Amino acid sequence: MRPSSAVPVDANGTATPSTRGGTKRLLAAASLGTAIEHYDFFTYAFVAPIAFGAAFFPRMNPLAGTLAVYATFAIGFVARPLGGLVFGHFGDRIGRKVVLLITLLMMGIASFLIGCLPTYASAGLWAPALLVALRFVQGFAFGGEYMNAVTLMLEGAPSQRRGLFASAINASGPLGIIAASGLIAMLTGVFGTHAFQEWGWRLPFLLSVVMVALGTYVRSQVDESTLFRQLKANRQVARMPVLDVIRSWKMATLRAVLINMVHSSFQYLCTIFVLGYAVKRLGMSAAGITTGATLANVLELLMVPVLAIVSDRLGRRPLLLLGIAVAAVWFPIFLQIVESQNLPLLILGLILSIGIVHALMFAPEAAFTSEQFPTPVRATGGSLGKQLGIVFGGGFAPLIATALMGHNSSFTPVVWYFVAMAACAFVCILFTPESSRRAL
């Protein structure tokens, strides 16, 4: 008898966890680890616009300092495709579980060290140089984390519930963002913006070491993906999965790039860009805006699994197309709300932007991206498409938007920048075959 015959499969031939306990461990390990990585990665995103200009770039004028901060933010996204390629390759070669343990440890150590960094005042140019290096490590780890976690969940899911299982990773992302934005809102509220800029910004980074220790333990208890074990037992593991993706899965990669460009640029424009603009240019409360971001992610946390169930029943394409269209219409309206400087209205706008509009795209995205690729190259292809999309979309979005506005403070070029991106993604998804019924 072949070794693979011991791997359980459902009615559609999809391998599934052998026990309910295995499913629970799988869900806990993938979701908790991803939440912790999102906490680490987005702690930087929320802290940087508030504190890093003064701490690491004090000799620049305000606009140049803001651009420098967003450039260091973007460095993490530049590293993500490289991390996705490297860890996607090893995820397809040696397994998803081992990679997830490595990426979690890398992210946690880099975040802790950021909290220990000297400022420009005490270390000169070494301070921003070390900041950039550690941000690169964060991005490298984060790039390898996401799609291996999604792949682990998708390959352990019943075929009719793949969207729901994969969405657990996307739902756990907002959980990490909630923890980061909530803690930062609390610290800026308790100590004040000035004290937070002076020293309080270190605390969220230092606390990550505790969460990483917990996440590492939980992930060490989970089993490897059943489909990957079956592939390994049959000696069908790809030798060079990245070459296979480049040769045979170009259109699948393009689809993944475009959908991740549009949803991530919308997310970061509505949060990171707005946070920096509202606090630095309009003088609004950083604590108030981060509180709004926290509430928005709470709603998204609840909406993602609900919408993922809808995608399992109706398909991924209808939700993706609806989300892209609504985002293109809503974005200029939201920017006008920002310009009004009405904090309660801005908080409501944030909640609608992230909790509803972004969730429409984000809920089906995880399964959609993974389902574009077969098992031997799923982690590599999914990681490459995901991370290239996010670096070209979300990673550079705050930097590009700030540069487009310049000193004129006009949102018009920013709106056209996003609408053009949304139009490209909409057309591509419109002509993409439905993937929710496709066998893995």
N, C-alpha and C positions, 0 to 999 in steps of 0.2 A: 504493500500500500504506500502511496506517495505521502510524504510528510505533510503536505498542504491539506490533506483530507481532514485533518483535525481542526482546521480553522472553520468556525461556524459561518454560514451565509444565510441571508434572508431569501425570500421568494424570488427576488430579482437578481440573485447572484452576488449581492453586496455583502462583504464580510462584516460581521457584527461582533460586539463584545460578547463573551461567553456567559457572563453573569451580570445581574443587576448591580452587584457590588463593583464589578469592573467598570461599568458605565459611570457610576457615581465617582469613582476615583479618577477616571478619565476627565470628567467634567470639572472636578475640583482642581486637578493638576493643571490642565490647560488654561482654565479661566483665571484661577488665582495668580498663576505666574504672569499671564498677560496683563492682569490688572496692576500688578506690581511694576512691570516694565513700563506701562503707561504712566503710572505715578512718577517714576523716575524721569521719564522723558519729558513729560508735560510740567513737572515742577520747574524744569529749566525754562520751558516756554512761558510760564506765568511769571516767574521771577525776573527773567532777563529784561523785559521792557520797563520794569519798575526800578530795579537796583543795579543792573550791570553797567549801565552807562557811566554812573558816578564811580563805581568800584573798579572798572577795568579800562574805561576810555574817558578819563576826566579832562583831558586836554583838548578834546574835540568840541566844536560848537554843537548845539542841541540836535540839529538835523543830521550832521555827520555822525554824532554819537549814536543816534537811533539807528541809522543805517548800519553802523558797525555792529551794534547789538543784534540786529536782524541777520547780518551776515554770519555771525557765530551761530545763530539759531539755524541758519540754512546749512551750515557745515554738517550738522547732524543728519540732514536729509541727503546731502551729497554722499555720505558714507553708507546710507541705507542700501542702495543698489549693490554696492560691493559686498556688504554683509549678506544681502539676500542671495547673491551668486555663490559666495563661499559656503554659507551655511545651508542654502538650498541644495547645493551639490552634496554636502555631507549628509543632509537629511535623506536624500535619495540613495546615498551609498551605504551609510552605516545605521541609519534609523532616525526617526523624528525625536525620540525621547532623549537621547544623548545630547543632541544639538540644543534642545530646550533647556537642559541643565547648564550647559556652557554659556548660552546667551544670557540667562538670568544672572549668573555670577558676574559676568563681564559688566552688565548694566549696573548692578548694585555697587560694585567696587568703584566704577567710574563716577557714579553719583555721589558716593561718600567722599571721594577725593575732591570733587568740586566744592563740597562744603568745607573742606580744609584749606582751600587755596588762599594764598596771600593776595592782597589787592595791588593795584598799580602803585599806590602810595608807598608800599613797603618793598615791592619786588620789581618795580619798573616794567619793562616790556616782557619779562618772564611771566608775569601774571596773565595777560591776555593770551600769550603763546600756550601756556599750560591749559587755559580754559578751552582754547580751540582744540587742543589734542584730546582732552577728555570728552569734549562734545563729539569729536569724531568717533571715539570708542563707543559712546552711547549710541550713536547712529548705526555703527557697524553691528552692534549687538541687537539693536531693535530691528534692523533689516532682516536678520536671520531668524528672529523670534516669531514674527507674526504668521507667516505662511506655514511654517512647520507646525505651529499650534493649530491653525485652521485645518491643515491636512490630517493631523492626528484625530481631530474631532470628526471631520467629514468621513474618514475611512472607518470610523467606528460607529457610524450612524446607520439606522435603517434607511433604505433608499427613499421612502416617502417622507422622511423627516430630516433630510440632509440640510435643508435651509435653516431649520430650527437649531440643530446641533452646531452647525458652523457659526451661526449667529451668536452662540454663547461667547465666542472670542470677541466679536464686535461689541457685545453687550458688556463684557468685562472691561473693555477699554474705557468707556465712560465711568465705570466704577473707580478706576485708577485716577481718572481726571477729576472726579468728584472729590476724592481724597486729597489730591494736590491743590485744587482751587479752594476747597473748603478750609484746609489748613492755612493756606496763604491768606485767605480772607480773614480768618480768625487772628492770625498773627499781626496783620496790618491794622485790624480793628483794635486789638488789645494794646499793642506797642506804639501804634501810629506809623504813618508812612516813613517819616524821617528815621526812626529807630530801625524799622525794617530794612531800609536802604543801607544803614550803617552796619548792622550785624545780624538782624533777625532773618535775613535771607538764607543764612547758612543752615538753620535748624531743619527745614524740610529735606535737605540733601543728607544731613547726618542721620536722620531717622530712617532712611531707606535701608540701612544695614540690618535692622531688626526684621523688616518685611522680607528681605531677600533670604535671610536664614530660614524663615518660615516657608517661603515658596520653594526653596531648594529641597527641604525635607518632603513636602507634599509631592513634588514632581518625581522624587526618587522612588515613590511607591507605585507609580502608574506602570501599566504594561505598554509594550510597544504596539504600534498600529497593527491591527490584524491583517490588513491588506498588504502591508510591507512585509510582515512575517511570511505571508503566503508567497509573495514575490521572491523573497530570499530563499525560501524552501525549494522553490522551482528553479532557482539559479537564473532569474530573469532581471536581476538588478542591473541598471544601466551603468556602463563603465564611465562615460563622460556625458552626464545628463544635459549639461549646458550646451554642448555641441548638438545634441539631438533637438533641443528646443530651438536653437538658431536655424537648424536645417529644416525642421518639419513643422514648427508651431509658431510661425511668424504672425499670422493673423490672430491667433489666440492671444499672443503676447500683446499685440496692438490693442485688442479689445480691453484687456486687463489694464493696460496703461491709461487709456482714455477714461474709463469709468473711475479709476482711482485719482486721476488728475482733477476731475470735476468735483468729486465729493470732498477731497482733501483741501482743495483751494477754497471751496465754500466754507468749510469748517474753520480754517485758519484765518481767512479774511474776516469772518464774523466774530472771531474770538481774539486771536493774538494781535492782528492789525488794529482792530477796534479798541482793544485794551490800551495799546500804545498811543493811539491817536487821541482817545478820550482823556487819558490821564495827562499826557505830556502837552497836547495842544489845547485841549478844552478845559483842563484843570478839574476834571471830574474825579469822584472818589474811586480809588483803586479797589478798596474793600467792597464797595457797592457793585462794581462791575464783576469782580471775581465771584461775588455772591450770586449774581445773575448767571454766570457761567456754571456754577455749581448746580443751581436749580435746573438749568437747561439740560445738563448731563444726567440729572436724576430722571427727568422725563424721558430722555433718550434711552436710558437704561431699561425703562419699562416698555417703551415703544418698540425697540429692536426685536425682541422675541415675538411680539404680537405680529409685527409686519413680516417677520421671517416665516411664520406659520401661513400667512397669506401668500407668500411667495411659493411655499410648498404646494399650495392648492391652485393658484392662478398662474404661476411661473415667475421667473426673475425679471424678464423683460418689461412687463407692464409696470411694475413698481419702479424700476430704474428709469424708464422713460418719463413717468409721472414726476418722480423726484427731480430729475434734471430740468424739466419744463417749469415746475413750480419754483425751483431755485433761481432760474434766470429771471423770472418775473418778480420774485420777492426781494432779491438782493438790492436793487436800487431803492426800493421802499425802505428797507432796513437802514441803509446809509442815511437817508433823510431823517429817520428817527434818531440816529446817532447825532446828526447835526443839530437837532432840536435841543440837545443838552438836558433833556427831561429824563432823569435817572429811572423813575419807576417805569416809564414807557420803554426806555432802553433795555431794562431787565426783562420786560415782557417780550420785546423783540428778540432778545437772545434766546429766551425759552422757546419761542416759535421757530427760530432759525435752526437751532440745534436739535431740540426735542421732537420736532415734527418734520421740517423740510429736509434736514440732513439725514434723519432716521429713514426717510423714504428711500434714499440711495444707499445708506450704510447697512441696513438690515439684510438685503439680498446680495450685497457685494461679495461677502466672504465666500458663500457657496458658488456664486457666479464665476468668480475668479478661479477657484479651484477646479470647477467642473469643465473649464476650458482645456484641461490637460489630463493625459492618462497617468495611471499610478507610477510608472517608472520615472517620470519627470515632473510629477505634480508639485513637489516642494520647490524645485528649481524654477520651473516655468511660472508658477504662481508668485514666487518671491520676486523674480525678475520683473514681471508685469506690474505687480503691486508697488514695488519700491521705486521703479522708474516713474510710475504715475504720480507717486506722492512727492518725489523730489522735484519733478517738473511742475507739479501742481502746488500742493501745500507748502513744500519746503521753501520755495522762492516767492510764494504769494505775498507775505508781508513785506518783503524787501522790494519786490516789483511794484506793489501798490504804493508804498511810501515814495519810491523814486518817481512814479508816474504823477503823484500829487505834487511833489516838489514843495516850493514855497507858496504856490497858488492856492493850495487847499481845495482843489476841485475834485469831486468824486467821479466826474464824467469819464475820464480815461480808465479809471479802475473798473467802472461798470462795463465798459466795452471790452476790457481785458477778460473779465469773467464770462460775459455773454458769448464771446467768440469761442472760448474753451468749451462752454456748455453746448454750443451748437455742433461742434465737432463730435463730442461724445454722443449727443442725441442721434445724429445721423448714423454713426457706427453701430450703436445698440439697436437702432431701428431695423438694420439689415443683418442682425446677428441671430442665428437659430436659437430657439429656446433650449436651455440646458438642464432644466430641472428634472426631466424624465430620462435623461441620458444615463446609461449604465456606466459605472466607474470601471 
